[in-house]
Amino acid sequence: MRQTPSVILVRCGRVGMVRPWDGRDLAESIYRNFERLPAEIRTRIPLRRVWSLVPEVPES
């Protein structure tokens, strides 16, 4: 497998097994686990929680 600089290798549960991550995988992992990250790391990542209303869809 050819690796580009944008691919991050992440060690899985088993010894010697790695899985390539691309930017999308990394972003999704950060979104899912942002609240669990240490405060020092969260302050370095420029994410903000935004709440918005979802318009109701009229029933037909």
Secondary structure as GFF3:
##gff-version 3
##sequence-region A 1 60
A	DSSP	beta_strand	8	11	.	.	.	ID=ss1
A	DSSP	beta_strand	18	21	.	.	.	ID=ss2
A	DSSP	alpha_helix	23	33	.	.	.	ID=ss3
A	DSSP	three_ten_helix	34	36	.	.	.	ID=ss4
A	DSSP	alpha_helix	39	44	.	.	.	ID=ss5
###
